C-alpha cells in the first residue's frame, strides 16, 4: 500500500502540465513500447494514455510499466513538465543531456524558469537547465512478488550482461583528496656559478634535465568550478646533482563541464624547502617560492574515485652550495627550475 501511495504521489504531480508535451513513451514489462501522450493518473494507480499510432486512449496499471520516457517533440521546445519533488519517492530518474551525459538520481524540483535539480546517489544536487536536457526516463519500482505483470520466465532474448551507460555521479561539493605522480622535464637556468679553483671563472649555464614529482592534496570542493585545498610535494629536479625540494602550497581546482570526462584547471602556489644531500656534496640548500598552473582531464564521474591526467608548468627558485668529490671544487648555484610536468593521479 505504501509503495502504491508513493508512486501515486510521485507521479500525480506530473499531470499538472503534462498535456503540453506529447513526447511520452511507455516501456511495458511485457517488452512492448508504446509512444503517445500521458493524459492523466488515476487514484487506483493507473495511467491514462493516448497512443500515437491510432490515437486510442487506453489505461495501463503502473505495475505493468517498467519505464516512462519523456522526449521533446521539437528542437525549440523546452521542458514544461512538473517533475516529482517528494523526498520519499522511490522513482529513479535518468536525465540525459544533449552531449550524452546521463544523470541518475531523484528529480527534486523543476522551476518555471527551466532550472531542474537532481539529487545524485552521492548526495550532490546537480542543477541543470531545460535547454541542456535531451530526454528523461523514470524507472518504475518493480512489482511485488506474485504480480501478474512480472514475467513468468526470464527473457532469453536479452543478453546475459548488458553494459550500462556511465552516469554522472561526481561529488561537486565536499571534501576531496588527490594523489599524483609526475615526470618533470625542461630546462634549468643557473644564473650564477662560481668555481673556486686556481683558474677562477664565472659562467651562466642553461641545462636540460629530467626528474619526477610526487604530491598529495586535501581540500574542499565548494561547487564544480571552485575547490581549494592544501598540498605537499616532493620534487627530484636533478638526480645527477642531488637537487630536491619539499614544497607546501595552496591549491585551487575547477571543473569546466558536467561531462563524464571533464577538463579542469588547477593552480598550486607556495614555498619549497631545498634539501641537502651530503652523499653528493650538497652541504647548503635554500628554497624559494613556487608556482604551478595546470590543465588536465578527470577521467570519469564516479562518486568515490576517478583517475586524472594533467600537464602543468612549474617555476621554482633554489640556492645550493655543493662540493665536487672528484676535484674539490665548490659551487655556489642560484637555480630557477622551469619544468613541464605530465601527471597521473587518483582523485578520491
C-alpha positions as CSV (number, residue, x, y, z in Angstrom):
1,X,0.0,0.0,0.0
2,X,2.8,2.4,0.9
3,X,4.6,1.7,-2.4
4,X,1.4,2.4,-4.3
5,X,0.8,5.7,-2.4
6,X,4.4,6.7,-3.0
7,X,4.1,6.1,-6.8
8,X,0.8,8.0,-6.9
9,X,2.3,10.9,-5.0
10,X,5.4,10.9,-7.2
11,X,3.5,10.9,-10.5
12,X,0.3,12.7,-9.7
13,X,2.3,16.0,-9.8
14,X,3.3,15.2,-13.4
15,X,-0.3,15.7,-14.6
16,X,-0.4,19.5,-13.9
17,X,1.0,20.5,-17.3
18,X,2.0,17.2,-18.8
19,X,-0.5,17.5,-21.6
20,X,1.6,20.4,-23.1
21,X,4.2,17.8,-24.1
22,X,3.5,14.9,-26.5
23,X,6.8,13.1,-26.4
24,X,5.9,10.4,-23.9
25,X,6.9,6.7,-24.3
26,X,5.7,3.8,-22.1
27,X,8.0,0.8,-21.9
28,X,5.8,-2.1,-20.7
29,X,7.2,-5.0,-18.7
30,X,6.0,-7.3,-21.5
31,X,8.5,-5.7,-23.8
32,X,6.0,-3.6,-25.8
33,X,7.0,0.1,-26.4
34,X,4.0,2.5,-26.7
35,X,4.6,6.1,-27.9
36,X,2.0,8.7,-27.3
37,X,0.8,11.2,-24.6
38,X,0.1,10.7,-20.9
39,X,-3.4,12.1,-20.3
40,X,-3.9,11.5,-16.6
41,X,-3.0,9.4,-13.5
42,X,-5.9,7.8,-11.6
43,X,-6.3,7.2,-7.9
44,X,-6.2,3.5,-8.4
45,X,-2.6,3.7,-9.7
46,X,-3.3,3.6,-13.5
47,X,-2.1,5.8,-16.3
48,X,-4.5,7.1,-18.9
49,X,-2.5,7.2,-22.2
50,X,-3.3,8.3,-25.7
51,X,-1.4,6.1,-28.2
52,X,0.2,7.9,-31.0
53,X,-0.3,5.1,-33.5
54,X,-4.1,5.1,-33.6
55,X,-5.0,7.9,-31.0
56,X,-6.9,5.3,-28.9
57,X,-7.0,6.2,-25.2
58,X,-6.0,3.3,-23.1
59,X,-5.5,2.7,-19.3
60,X,-2.3,1.0,-18.1
61,X,-1.7,-0.1,-14.5
62,X,1.5,1.3,-13.0
63,X,2.7,-2.2,-12.2
64,X,2.7,-3.1,-15.9
65,X,5.1,-0.2,-16.8
66,X,8.8,-0.6,-16.5
67,X,9.8,2.9,-17.7
68,X,8.2,6.2,-18.6
69,X,10.3,8.2,-21.1
70,X,9.8,11.8,-22.0
71,X,11.2,13.3,-25.2
72,X,10.8,16.9,-26.6
73,X,8.7,16.9,-29.8
74,X,10.7,19.8,-31.3
75,X,14.2,21.2,-31.1
76,X,13.0,24.6,-29.8
77,X,10.6,23.0,-27.2
78,X,11.5,23.5,-23.6
79,X,10.6,21.1,-20.8
80,X,7.2,22.1,-19.5
81,X,6.7,19.1,-17.1
82,X,6.2,19.4,-13.4
83,X,8.5,16.8,-12.0
84,X,8.4,14.6,-8.8
85,X,9.6,16.6,-5.8
86,X,8.6,14.2,-3.0
87,X,11.7,13.3,-0.8
88,X,10.3,9.9,-0.1
89,X,9.7,8.9,-3.8
90,X,11.4,5.7,-4.9
91,X,11.2,6.6,-8.6
92,X,14.8,6.8,-10.1
93,X,15.2,9.2,-13.0
94,X,17.7,9.1,-15.7
95,X,18.2,12.6,-17.2
96,X,20.2,12.5,-20.5
97,X,21.8,15.7,-21.7
98,X,22.3,16.8,-25.3
99,X,26.0,15.8,-25.0
100,X,25.1,12.3,-23.9
101,X,25.9,12.7,-20.2
102,X,23.5,10.7,-18.0
103,X,22.5,11.9,-14.5
104,X,20.9,9.2,-12.4
105,X,19.0,10.1,-9.2
106,X,15.9,11.7,-7.9
107,X,14.5,14.9,-9.5
108,X,13.7,17.2,-6.6
109,X,12.3,20.2,-8.3
110,X,11.6,22.0,-11.6
111,X,11.3,25.8,-11.6
112,X,9.2,27.8,-14.2
113,X,12.4,29.4,-15.5
114,X,13.7,26.0,-16.6
115,X,16.0,25.0,-13.7
116,X,15.9,21.3,-12.8
117,X,17.5,20.0,-9.6
118,X,18.6,16.3,-9.5
119,X,19.8,14.6,-6.3
120,X,22.5,12.1,-7.3
121,X,23.5,9.0,-5.4
122,X,26.4,10.8,-3.9
123,X,24.1,13.3,-2.3
124,X,25.2,16.1,-4.7
125,X,22.4,18.3,-6.0
126,X,23.1,18.8,-9.8
127,X,21.5,21.9,-11.2
128,X,20.5,21.6,-14.9
129,X,18.8,23.8,-17.4
130,X,16.0,22.5,-19.5
131,X,17.9,23.6,-22.7
132,X,20.6,21.0,-21.7
133,X,18.1,18.1,-21.4
134,X,17.6,15.6,-24.3
135,X,15.3,13.1,-22.5
136,X,14.1,12.0,-19.1
137,X,13.4,8.4,-18.2
138,X,11.6,7.3,-15.0
139,X,12.4,3.7,-13.8
140,X,9.3,2.4,-12.1
141,X,9.6,0.3,-8.9
142,X,9.5,-3.5,-9.5
143,X,6.1,-5.0,-8.7
144,X,5.7,-7.3,-5.7
145,X,6.4,-11.0,-6.0
146,X,3.4,-12.7,-7.5
147,X,2.3,-9.8,-9.5
148,X,0.6,-10.8,-12.8
149,X,2.8,-8.3,-14.6
150,X,6.0,-9.9,-13.7
151,X,7.3,-12.3,-16.5
152,X,6.9,-15.9,-15.5
153,X,10.2,-16.8,-17.2
154,X,13.3,-14.7,-17.8
155,X,13.6,-13.2,-21.2
156,X,16.2,-15.3,-23.0
157,X,16.4,-12.9,-25.9
158,X,18.1,-10.3,-23.7
159,X,21.9,-10.6,-23.3
160,X,23.1,-12.1,-20.0
161,X,25.2,-9.0,-19.5
162,X,24.1,-5.6,-20.7
163,X,26.7,-2.8,-20.3
164,X,25.2,0.2,-18.6
165,X,25.9,3.7,-19.9
166,X,28.1,5.6,-17.4
167,X,26.2,8.0,-15.3
168,X,27.3,11.3,-13.8
169,X,27.6,10.9,-10.0
170,X,30.6,13.2,-9.3
171,X,30.6,14.9,-5.9
172,X,30.6,18.6,-6.9
173,X,30.5,19.6,-3.2
174,X,32.5,18.1,-0.3
175,X,36.0,17.0,0.8
176,X,38.4,15.6,-1.7
177,X,41.9,14.1,-1.8
178,X,44.2,13.7,-4.8
179,X,47.5,11.9,-5.1
180,X,49.6,12.1,-8.2
181,X,52.9,11.1,-9.7
182,X,54.5,13.2,-12.5
183,X,57.5,13.2,-14.8
184,X,59.2,16.6,-15.0
185,X,61.2,17.8,-18.0
186,X,62.5,21.1,-19.2
187,X,65.5,23.3,-18.5
188,X,67.4,24.6,-15.5
189,X,68.9,28.1,-15.5
190,X,71.9,28.6,-13.2
191,X,72.1,32.4,-13.2
192,X,75.4,32.4,-11.2
193,X,78.0,29.6,-10.9
194,X,81.4,30.2,-9.3
195,X,84.3,27.7,-9.2
196,X,86.9,28.2,-6.5
197,X,89.8,26.8,-8.5
198,X,93.3,28.1,-9.3
199,X,91.9,29.4,-12.5
200,X,88.8,31.2,-11.0
201,X,86.0,31.6,-13.5
202,X,82.3,32.7,-13.6
203,X,79.7,31.3,-16.0
204,X,76.0,31.3,-16.7
205,X,74.7,27.8,-17.8
206,X,71.3,26.6,-19.1
207,X,70.8,22.8,-18.9
208,X,68.1,20.3,-19.8
209,X,67.1,17.9,-17.0
210,X,64.5,15.2,-16.2
211,X,63.1,14.5,-12.8
212,X,59.9,13.4,-11.0
213,X,57.3,14.8,-8.7
214,X,55.0,13.2,-6.0
215,X,52.3,15.2,-4.4
216,X,49.2,14.9,-2.3
217,X,46.4,17.5,-1.9
218,X,43.5,17.6,0.5
219,X,40.8,20.2,0.0
220,X,37.1,21.1,-0.2
221,X,35.0,21.5,-3.3
222,X,32.5,24.3,-2.8
223,X,31.0,23.8,-6.2
224,X,32.0,22.4,-9.6
225,X,34.1,25.5,-10.5
226,X,35.6,26.3,-7.1
227,X,37.6,23.9,-4.9
228,X,40.5,24.9,-2.6
229,X,43.0,22.9,-0.5
230,X,46.5,22.5,0.9
231,X,49.1,20.2,-0.5
232,X,52.6,18.9,-0.1
233,X,55.0,17.7,-2.8
234,X,58.5,16.2,-3.2
235,X,60.4,17.2,-6.4
236,X,63.6,15.5,-7.5
237,X,64.7,18.1,-10.0
238,X,68.2,16.8,-10.8
239,X,69.1,13.2,-9.9
240,X,72.7,13.6,-11.0
241,X,73.4,16.6,-8.7
242,X,71.1,15.5,-6.0
243,X,68.8,18.6,-6.1
244,X,65.5,18.0,-4.5
245,X,62.8,20.2,-2.8
246,X,59.9,19.6,-0.4
247,X,57.1,22.1,-1.0
248,X,54.0,23.1,0.8
249,X,51.3,25.1,-1.1
250,X,47.8,26.3,-1.5
251,X,45.7,24.7,-4.3
252,X,42.8,25.8,-6.5
253,X,40.8,23.4,-8.7
254,X,37.8,23.9,-11.0
255,X,36.0,21.6,-13.5
256,X,34.9,23.2,-16.7
257,X,32.0,20.9,-17.7
258,X,29.4,18.4,-16.3
259,X,30.6,15.7,-18.6
260,X,31.8,12.2,-17.6
261,X,35.3,13.2,-18.9
262,X,35.7,16.8,-17.7
263,X,38.6,19.2,-18.3
264,X,39.8,21.0,-15.2
265,X,42.1,24.0,-14.3
266,X,44.4,23.8,-11.3
267,X,46.9,26.1,-9.6
268,X,49.5,25.4,-6.9
269,X,51.4,28.3,-5.2
270,X,53.6,28.1,-2.2
271,X,57.1,27.7,-0.9
272,X,59.7,25.0,-1.4
273,X,62.3,23.9,1.1
274,X,65.5,22.7,-0.6
275,X,67.1,19.6,0.8
276,X,70.8,18.9,1.5
277,X,72.4,15.8,0.1
278,X,75.8,15.2,1.7
279,X,76.4,12.0,-0.2
280,X,76.6,14.1,-3.3
281,X,78.3,17.0,-1.7
282,X,75.3,19.4,-1.3
283,X,76.1,20.9,2.0
284,X,73.8,24.0,1.9
285,X,70.4,24.3,0.3
286,X,67.9,27.1,0.4
287,X,64.4,27.0,-1.2
288,X,62.2,29.6,-2.7
289,X,58.7,30.5,-4.0
290,X,56.9,28.1,-6.3
291,X,54.0,28.5,-8.7
292,X,52.5,25.7,-10.8
293,X,49.5,26.2,-13.1
294,X,47.9,23.1,-14.6
295,X,45.3,21.9,-17.1
296,X,44.0,18.3,-17.3
297,X,41.2,15.8,-17.6
298,X,39.1,14.0,-15.0
299,X,38.6,10.5,-16.4
300,X,35.2,9.6,-15.0
301,X,32.4,11.0,-12.8
302,X,32.1,8.3,-10.1
303,X,31.2,9.2,-6.6
304,X,34.2,7.5,-4.8
305,X,37.2,7.8,-7.1
306,X,38.4,8.9,-10.5
307,X,41.7,9.0,-12.4
308,X,43.2,12.2,-13.7
309,X,45.8,13.2,-16.2
310,X,47.4,16.7,-16.3
311,X,50.0,18.9,-17.9
312,X,51.5,21.7,-15.8
313,X,54.3,24.2,-15.8
314,X,56.3,24.6,-12.6
315,X,58.6,27.5,-11.6
316,X,60.8,27.1,-8.6
317,X,63.7,29.0,-7.1
318,X,66.5,27.5,-5.1
319,X,70.1,28.0,-3.9
320,X,72.8,25.3,-3.4
321,X,76.4,25.0,-2.2
322,X,78.0,21.8,-3.5
323,X,81.5,20.4,-3.2
324,X,82.5,18.2,-6.0
325,X,84.0,14.9,-4.6
326,X,86.4,14.4,-7.6
327,X,88.3,17.7,-7.7
328,X,87.3,19.5,-4.5
329,X,85.7,22.4,-6.4
330,X,83.0,24.3,-4.5
331,X,80.0,25.5,-6.5
332,X,77.5,28.2,-5.4
333,X,74.4,28.0,-7.5
334,X,71.3,30.1,-7.8
335,X,68.8,27.9,-9.7
336,X,65.5,28.7,-11.4
337,X,63.7,25.5,-12.4
338,X,61.3,25.7,-15.3
339,X,59.7,22.3,-15.7
340,X,56.7,20.8,-17.6
341,X,55.0,18.1,-15.5
342,X,53.0,15.3,-17.0
343,X,51.0,13.8,-14.1
344,X,48.8,10.7,-13.5
345,X,46.6,11.0,-10.4
346,X,43.9,9.5,-8.4
347,X,41.1,11.7,-7.1
348,X,39.0,10.4,-4.2
